[in-house]
Amino acid sequence: MEHKPSVWKAYLIGFSVILLVIIFSYTSPYRWIENKFLDFRFQFRRPVPLSGQITHIDIDDKSLEVIGRWPWSRNKHVELLDVLYDLGAKMVVFDVEFFEPTNKSLPDDLQIYSAVDSVMGQNPPDKNLSAEEYANYLQETRYDITGEIIRMADIDKRFSDAMKFCKNIYLASNFIKDDPKQLLTFEGTPFHITYSPERHLSLNHENYIQLPVLNYAKGIGFVNIEPDSDGVLRRVKIVRLYNGKIYPQLAFRVACDSLGISPDMIDIVPGKHIKLGKPGQPSVVIPIDEQGQVIVNWTGNRNAAWDKTFEHISYQYLTDNFYRTGLKAEEDPVLKNKYEEQKQELISKIKDKICLIGMVAGGSTDLKPTPNAPMVPGVMMHSGIMNMVLTNNFINRASKLMNLLIIFIIGMLITLIAGHLKPFVSAVLTVVLIAAVVFIGFKLFSDSGLWIELTGPLTVCFFGFTSIKVYRAISEEQAKRQIQGVFGRYLAPAVVNDLINNPDKVRLGGEKRVMTVFFSDMADFTNKSSNLGPETVMEWINKYLTAMTDIIQENGGMIDKYQGDAIMALFGAPLITPTHAKQCCWAALDQRKALPELNMRLQKENLPAVDIRVGINTGEMTVGNLGSSKVLSYTVMGDEVNLASRLEGVNKFYRTGMIISGETYKQAKDFIEARELDTIRAKGMQRPVNIYELIAKKGEASAQELELIVTYEKALKAYRERNWVEAIEALKICRKIKPADGPTTLLLGQCLKYQQLPKEEVPELINTLTSK
């Protein structure tokens, strides 16, 4: 009965979706979504290979704890340079800004302590001494440190001298938009490429450059970062144009020097690449965009944190542990052995390595969100750039033309699938196609660093499939209305929809299915309706049935039939719902909760208030179409249905409102509060059934109700064990909790009765009911 829409209209819809997605690919929301897909690929790919040439010297929490609050005296960096030079570091890179000079003034206490250490070759006895106590100590030791203090007054010169001696230090510069009159000068020879439009096409010109105040650095590089609009650091400019010269990013400059690349060996084509060509060796080609930005090939992934990549050494370990141990080692053989062991271990981590110094402390403002982690120290950006240049391992973005071609091909495939195949088959193939696109996109990124856009293909998959299916659904609506006109007058809407989608289900037979059946009835209906006229009775019943029916349907139930004031409803049919027992119980509880408001409305109209009795059972029953070939009724049959009907009447015997069977309780117990009442044989049935009083949804019972449940269960347990005394005591407590409780009164009567009988005359403790 499937209606086939016009094929050419399906193709027209497919082409329209492709065109709209192509237009969408030029928008900011598209780029935002694609960036998120890029982040996922970074997080789930294999970690990239490491060059083995990079070691991080971390200004970490431990260093701040040992050395003191940041910023530190530059004398501390001089100590570090001394250590790194001694250990054979190939290059030392400071991701620390030295844009302001240190005032030439009397050194502070820490600097004086350092001067004493330098002269004495040992730590002061106690750094917590007051200034007066310290002066006395110096006088007693008879050391003259005046010259050392005067020398330390010019800390920047000492730092510059240390850099001049090491000859391998790299510092940070910055591009800023401040007044150029406030800029500081750099007396060294910064690495730069003379700008040539023929070689370099066009780069954005920067306003001003801020340089470090220190001299004798081997090289400088800028450290500006510009995160994407969502704050995530994915791209970094590695070249900038200023006053006719192109300047490198700090990590790029270091990588070039490490590879022996001079400025004349670099070709720049904005929007394409930066090529590093050393004679006799393969070129390193760095893909960049029109702004000179490269996508950082971040190391690690979601399972490999930043501190698990590269070698990491705490700053304080080198300066306040290893360095201090070295100063004292000559006078202490034990310390000398320890120092040599530390030195051999550090040589393996530092000798011939690029040592990158930067802030990684937890409270630092230098923590940035990156594709593979929410917060990563900014210094890791430099090691990531160095690593990808040294290993020639970059992220290459597919061209716009290639991405558009992929959108077109995927869009045409979806048009063919959705336009020609049945819904289930087309849905499965669409899911397979989406999975294939995602897999290929992740695979190419992980294996070769190729970034193919996923947003376009996935968008055209979803909207192409949805649009064509919506069109087909609309075109089939006329055929569906025909079926609805034939069956809708006497079948439930859910059944009609089922038949519309599955016409072969129009048959007399049924099927076995585990379901839950609901029966309810008005309490004391005969007396309440006896004084009402026929029209008033119908109005009263209809108001009641309308309110109760809405609640049943809201909980996923289907009204099977009305019998006067009685309601029979099915849960778990015609559509299969695994939680049918829970839905049925909640429908009953919602009905009870709605009665006060309903009764207020009825009383305003001079109609009697309503109370209900409910019986619920879960079990296997036969469900399907019952009737003749001309008139059908969708209903259920079987003993389990009859039991549910009997349980509704059992409420009269126990003076309760809602009784459910043990099987219903078993399936719904995680969602309801219920009290086990007894074991009964309903009229006309042989098998015993445990019955429960339905009290509340899980977590909504009052403290009194919960106490009653627990105490009554103790009484019932004692009753079944024929321990009449214990049962009677528990039931007396139940009467105090709820004086008019019907089940308590009934069970108490049974206990008192059986207590008087000889043990052998006590009958089977199952209530066999003789009425409905």
TORVOFI-263602 format. One record per residue (C-alpha): x, y, z. Coordinates in pm, whole numbers, plus 50000, padded with zeros to 5 digits. Layout:
XYZ/...
//
This chain:
500005000050000/503085022649972/502485053849771/505355063149539/505935100649506/507255116449189/510945108049149/511825141148987/510465160149290/512695139549520/515715148749304/514685185449310/514545184349689/517945167049699/519575193449476/518015221349684/519415206850006/522885203549849/522785240049739/521665252150082/524395232250258/527035246650022/525815281750108/525805272350478/529465261550448/530485298050412/528895309050742/530245313151095/527955286651254/529295261351004/532875269751097/532005267251468/530525232451424/533445220951209/535905233151472/534135211051727/534445181251492/538145189651462/538445189351843/536885154551860/539435141951612/542295155351821/540845139252132/540355104451988/543275100451749/546555082951821/549225105451980/551575120451723/555275110151722/557595131651934/560895144951808/562765135652127/564585169252113/562355189452347/562465191852727/560135213852932/561485232553234/558245238253422/557495268153643/555065246553835/553245247954168/556195232054347/558555258354207/556305286654325/556105270254666/559885266454699/561145298154527/558295321754610/555635342654444/555985350754074/557675370353920/561055359454048/564275378854047/566095374953717/569045362853921/567115330453959/567085326653579/570845332453580/571205302653812/569085282053573/571215292053275/574315281753469/572815247253526/571545242753168/574895253553023/576715229053246/574345200953140/574845208052769/571465221752659/571345228052285/568905257452305/567185275152593/563825291352514/562075314552758/558305316452721/558645344052979/558325381052897/561245404552973/559755436552832/560445459153130/563855466653286/564635457453645/565295488753851/568905493753954/568505497054328/569535481254652/568755444254614/565955429754817/566425404055093/566225374454857/568905389254634/571145395454934/570625359555043/571615348954693/574725370454710/575705354555039/575145320154890/577335329254595/580195341354810/579965315555085/579125286254864/576415274955105/572895283755219/572435308455502/571715290355827/568185303655851/566305324155593/563775334355854/566305356256041/565425392656086/567515419155913/569345427456241/570045390856317/571245386055961/573605415655984/575075401656305/575485367956138/577365383255843/579615402856079/580415371456275/581295352155960/583495381055838/582525377555477/582555409155268/579715407255019/579605444354933/581005438854585/578565411054514/575615432454623/576745461354404/577135437654109/573685424054168/572175458854164/572165456653781/570285423853749/569505428353379/573215432053295/573965400253486/571225382153294/572455396352962/576035386253043/574825351053117/573035349652780/576145362952604/578175335352767/575665307552681/575085319052319/571965297752282/569165317352453/565865326552284/563465352852417/559875363652353/558755394652168/555225407452114/553185426351859/551075453152024/548895483251939/550215507452202/551845541152140/555135533451960/556885560252166/556605536952462/558265508052284/561565493752403/564455486852173/566425455352107/570155458152052/570665423051917/570175410251564/566635396251536/565925369251282/563785382951000/563005378250635/563135408450410/559635412150266/559305407149893/555845408049727/557135385349453/558145358349704/555675363449983/552505377249819/550495395250090/550585393250468/548705415250712/550925443150837/551325445851217/551285479451400/554125478151651/556565453351794/557635451452158/561055436452220/562795423052532/565075446852724/567845421052755/570775418952514/572725390052366/569845366052306/570615344252009/567135349951876/563685363351947/560205354251831/556745367451900/554385348852131/551015364852048/548115340552039/544655346251892/542155319151991/539165311151772/535815327851844/534895300352093/538075306752293/539855274852186/543455277652068/543665258451740/545665281051507/548765302351554/550335328551331/553925318251277/554945348451064/554055385351088/554915415050866/556315446951022/558125475950853/559085456150546/560315425950738/558675392650821/559245381151177/558855345451306/556875331151594/559155320751882/558805283051841/559085285851462/562305305951499/563785279751733/562775251251502/564385268851205/567655273251393/567535237051508/567175225751145/569845249951025/567335270450822/568385306250754/565985333850635/567035330250272/565925293750279/562315302750358/559585308350098/556125320350206/552945317350002/550015329650216/547005306850186/549225277750083/552485271150266/555785281250417/558565260750260/561845254850443/564345243650181/567855233850287/570185224450001/570535186949959/567675178750197/563915173850151/561905205450208/559655210050508/556315223650385/554145240450651/550495245850544/549215280750634/546115301350564/545915336650421/546705351050765/549925331150801/548275307951055/549135271351099/546875245951268/548835234251571/549335196651561/548805192451934/550525163352097/548655138252312/544915131652319/542115128952577/543925099652741/547415114952733/547535147252934/549935175352845/552355165853124/552625130652982/554075143252653/557695154252619/560165154352909/559195176653204/561535188853480/560505211853763/562315245553756/562975244554130/564585210354104/567325224953882/567885257254079/567025249754441/567945213154450/570545203654190/572245237954181/572395241054560/573655205554595/576445214054350/577515244254554/577935222954865/579235191354698/582935199654718/582865199455099/580645168955147/581505135254983/577955122455034/576505152854861/579095149854586/577965114354505/574335125554508/575205154854283/576965132554028/573985108854021/571595137853966/573865151853698/574015119553499/570235116453514/569725152553403/572305150353122/570175123752954/567195147352964/568895180452880/572095174852681/571605185252316/567915192552385/565775223252329/564885234152683/561595253052692/560895273653005/557305283553081/554545287053338/552445255853405/551245262953762/547605255353832/546635290853928/548325306553627/546495328053375/548565311153103/546215280953082/544405278552750/541605256252617/542895235052329/541215209252103/542335179552310/541975193652664/539975220852842/543025237153003/546615233852879/549605256252966/550305280652684/553955269652672/552755236252528/551785255052215/555485262352153/556555226252198/553695215551971/554855239151695/558495228951736/557595192251733/555525193851414/558275213251230/561055190351355/559075158651269/557545173250949/554095163051074/551365188651001/547595191650977/546695196550611/543205210050548/541435197550238/540785224649981/537425241849966/536795226649624/537385191549757/535045197450052/532315210749823/532735180849591/532315157149889/529115175449991/527745171349636/528595134249612/527165125949956/524065146749878/523425127349557/523855094049733/521325104449998/518895115649728/519095081549561/518745062949892/515875083550036/514055088049705/513955051749591/514105028549892/511655019750166/511905039250492/513645012750701/516175003250435/516915039450348/517305048250717/519765019750771/521775029250462/521795065650569/523155056150910/525785034350742/526735063150512/527025087450806/529145062250996/531385057550691/531855095250648/532765099451015/535095069251011/536935080450698/537225116050831/538695103951162/540915078050992/542465102550746/543055127751024/544655102251256/546815085150995/547905113350767/546815145950933/544325153550655/541405174650777/538325167950566/535255187150675/532525165950833/529905192850895/528885195850529/528545158450453/526715151350779/524385181150735/523485171150380/522935135350499/520545145650774/518585172750595/518605154750259/517175123050412/514715142150634/513475165250358/512835137450109/511175115550370/508945144450480/507925149750118/507195112850076/505205112650399/503085141850281/502495125449944/501365093450119/499015111650355/496105108950113/496365071050109/496585070750487/493455091850518/491595065650316/492495038550568/491695061850854/488265068450708/487525031250693/488855020651034/489005052451241/485355051351342/485685019951550/489355014551629/491635033151867/493865059251695/497055040051784/495605008651622/494605028051313/498115042351278/499545007351321/497274994751043/498185023950818/501865015250850/501254977650843/498104969550639/498784932250664/497764933851032/494094936250934/493154900751036/490944883651291/493714865451471/495784878351758/499074872151935/500304862552280/501904891352464/502774900752823/500784931952904/499174950453194/495384954353217/493584981453414/490034979853549/488375007853744/484905014153877/483105041654066/482665033254432/479025033954552/477775043254203/474265029254252/473445049554562/474995081654425/473165079754093/469765068554226/468525103754284/469835117553953/467915119553631/469165100253323/470615131253155/472345142053474/473795107053522/475195107753168/476675142453222/478215131053554/479725099153409/481065116853099/482875143253306/484415115453516/485345093553217/486885123053030/489205131953319/490215095853384/490705087753013/493045117452962/495245104953246/495335069353108/496345081552762/498955105552902/500605075253065/500635055252741/497495034752800/494795025652549/491095025852639/489704991752551/486094998452647/483705016252879/481054996553065/478845022653223/481015039053485/483735012153451/486925016453247/489044989053092/492444999752960/495464982452808/499124990652864/501664974852629/499374973352327/498994978952044/502524992752067/504994972652274/506234992152578/508594974152821/507484996253114/503754989153077/503364978253444/504925010453573/502865031753331/499635015153441/500375019753813/501315056153762/498105062053564/496065048553860/497985070154109/497585100853888/493845094053875/493625093054252/495635125254274/493265142054025/490075132554212/490025161854465/490115187854188/487545168353982/485245165454283/485455202654349/484265209253995/481495183254026/480235197354355/480075232354206/477695217553949/475695199454220/476985165754107/478115138354348/481765134354439/483595104454291/485765077454446/487255048654250/488365012954291/491154999954068/492384964953985/495624959253790/497254927053668/500234918753448/500604886453255/500484868952922/497244874052733/495914872552380/495644906152205/494344914051859/491324920851642/488144903551754/484914903151558/483674896451208/485114904750870/483024936650868/483294948351228/486464944751434/487384953551790/490964954551918/490944938752265/492514913352499/491384879852637/492574854252890/492704845053256/495054873953334/492414898253206/489784882053423/492104884053725/492524921753678/488734925153674/488434904353992/491114925254169/489044956654114/486224940154310/488584926854580/488964962854701/485494959854856/486604930455070/489774947355195/488284982555201/491114995554982/491175017054669/493815001654444/494984965554432/497674951654201/498824915954148/502174902054254/503344900753890/502534937553843/504404945754163/507394925354046/507684945353724/506914979753872/508434977954221/511345001054134/508845028754051/506105024854316/505435021354689/503054992454763/501984971455060/501604933855031/498114925955162/497464888655143/497354857554928/493964851154768/492054829554526/489764851654325/486274839054248/486324813353970/490124808653987/492164780554140/495684794854155/496614816454455/497764851854388/499684875854608/498024909854610/499384944454697/497824977754780/499145004854546/500055034754764/502305060054584/504995065854326/508495057754443/509735085254671/506305101754715/504905081355005/504505099055340/506455088255648/503195074555795/502535053755482/506065039955479/505815030955847/502505013355782/504034993255495/506944981055706/504864972856014/502124955355816/504704934255633/506074922955972/502564913556079/501904894955754/505174875955786/504314865456143/500784856256030/502134833255757/504464817556013/501384812856236/502994833656507/499674849056612/500984868456913/503674886556715/501274893056428/498614907356663/501154930556831/502314943856492/498744948656374/497924968556687/500734992056593/499264994156242/495905004856391/497645032856579/499295044356255/496035042156058/493015035056281/490515028256001/492815006655788/490714979155626/493484953255564/494674956855925/491194951356063/490654920855840/493994904655920/493644911856290/490304894156290/491864864356119/494694862756375/492314864756673/490124837956519/492984813756443/494614820156780/491654802856943/491874771856725/494084741556781/497114742456554/495884713356342/492544730456277/493974762456135/493094762355762/495304771455466/496174808355500/494794817855160/491634838355131/489314821754883/486844848254772/483304837954682/482134870454527/483334895854275/
//
